[in-house]
């Protein structure tokens, strides 16, 4: 299954929801931009969006919540190792209080994977970061050799479709 996302203002992105009512768009607001995200269909509605293959998923994306996207550039040779590591340890997060959804998104172009997690609140995410499960999953003190560059995190608050901004 594929996933698609793009950045823009909420007003612009909301017009896409009206134009494509059959697509379940999820809207998120971050400190520097807003994002529209959808899954499943092969119909590409974003002209300058990013396309991904969903490699690992659990939970259903909710209309409310807090989203953390860990963007991780991975060299070509390291992609199988990176993907395998996530497939082995992903379940650590599923049982955390406040967890809603997880996606490991492999870019169809480029080398930056997105580790997408959704929580019921920022506080639940912070509790996860303090948990033994998080510490177990993040034991390395330096980035693996297969990282092409430093990972970076974006955080978002979900925007309910009927709420707007």
C-alpha positions in Angstrom: 0.0 0.0 0.0 1.1 3.5 -0.7 1.0 6.8 1.3 1.1 10.4 0.0 1.8 13.7 1.7 2.2 17.3 0.8 2.8 20.6 2.5 0.8 23.8 2.1 -1.6 26.1 4.0 -4.6 24.5 5.5 -6.9 26.7 3.3 -5.2 25.3 0.2 -5.1 21.7 1.4 -8.8 21.8 2.5 -9.8 22.6 -1.1 -8.3 19.2 -2.1 -10.7 17.5 0.3 -13.6 19.1 -1.5 -12.2 18.2 -4.9 -11.5 14.6 -4.0 -14.3 13.6 -1.5 -13.6 9.9 -1.9 -10.1 10.2 -0.5 -9.7 10.2 3.2 -7.3 13.1 3.7 -5.7 13.7 7.1 -4.7 17.2 8.0 -1.9 18.2 10.4 -0.6 21.5 11.6 3.1 22.0 12.5 5.2 24.9 13.6 6.3 25.8 10.1 3.7 24.2 7.8 0.5 22.2 7.4 0.4 18.7 5.9 -2.2 16.7 4.1 -1.7 12.9 4.2 -3.6 9.9 2.7 -3.1 6.2 2.1 -4.3 3.4 0.0 -5.3 4.5 -3.4 -2.9 4.8 -6.3 -4.6 8.1 -7.3 -2.0 10.9 -6.9 -3.7 14.2 -6.2 -0.6 16.2 -5.1 1.4 17.9 -7.8 4.4 18.4 -5.6 3.8 15.8 -2.9 5.9 12.9 -1.6 5.1 9.3 -2.4 5.9 6.4 -0.1 5.4 2.6 0.2 4.1 1.6 3.6 6.4 -1.1 4.8 5.2 -1.5 8.3 1.9 -0.3 9.8 -0.2 -0.7 12.9 -3.2 1.1 14.3 -5.5 3.4 12.5 -4.8 7.1 11.9 -7.2 9.1 14.0 -8.7 12.6 13.2 -7.3 13.9 16.5 -3.9 13.4 18.0 -0.2 14.3 17.9 2.0 13.1 15.1 5.8 12.7 15.1 7.6 12.2 11.9 11.2 11.0 12.2 12.8 11.7 8.8 15.8 9.4 8.3 18.0 9.6 5.2 19.4 6.1 4.5 22.1 5.1 1.9 21.0 2.6 -0.8 23.2 -0.2 0.6 21.8 0.3 4.1 18.1 0.2 3.2 17.6 -3.6 3.7 19.3 -3.5 7.1 17.3 -0.4 8.2 14.0 -1.9 7.1 14.8 -5.2 8.8 15.7 -3.5 12.0 12.3 -1.7 12.1 10.4 -4.8 11.2 12.0 -6.6 14.2 11.4 -3.9 16.8 8.3 -2.0 15.7 5.9 -3.8 18.1 7.7 -2.1 21.1 5.6 1.1 20.5 2.2 -0.6 19.9 1.4 -1.2 23.6 2.4 2.2 24.9 -0.3 4.3 26.6 -1.7 6.9 24.2 -0.3 5.1 21.0 -2.7 5.4 18.0 -0.8 4.5 14.8 2.6 3.7 13.3 3.8 3.7 9.7 7.3 3.0 8.3 7.2 4.9 5.0 9.8 4.1 2.3 10.2 6.9 -0.2 9.5 6.1 -3.8 12.0 8.8 -4.8 14.9 9.9 -2.7 16.4 8.2 0.3 14.6 9.8 3.3 12.3 7.3 5.2 9.6 8.6 7.5 8.9 6.9 10.8 5.3 8.1 11.4 3.8 7.7 14.9 0.5 9.1 16.1 -0.3 9.6 19.8 -3.3 10.9 21.7 -1.2 13.8 23.0 2.3 15.2 23.1 2.5 14.0 26.7 1.9 10.4 25.7 4.8 10.7 23.2 7.1 12.2 25.9 6.2 9.2 28.2 7.1 6.8 25.3 10.5 8.6 25.0 11.1 7.9 28.7 10.0 4.3 28.6 12.2 1.2 28.7 10.8 0.2 25.2 12.1 3.4 23.7 15.5 3.1 25.4 15.7 -0.5 24.1 14.8 0.6 20.5 17.3 3.4 20.6 20.4 1.9 22.3 23.0 3.1 19.7 25.0 6.2 20.9 26.0 7.2 17.4 24.1 7.1 14.1 24.5 3.9 12.2 26.8 3.9 9.2 23.9 3.5 6.8 22.5 6.9 7.7 23.1 9.3 4.8 22.7 12.3 7.0 21.4 13.3 10.4 17.7 12.4 11.0 15.3 15.2 11.9 11.9 15.3 13.5 8.7 17.2 12.6 5.8 17.3 14.9 2.2 18.0 14.1 -1.2 18.4 15.7 -4.1 16.8 13.8 -6.7 19.2 12.4 -10.2 17.8 12.4 -11.8 18.3 9.0 -14.8 20.1 10.3 -12.6 22.2 12.7 -10.4 24.0 10.2 -7.9 26.5 11.6 
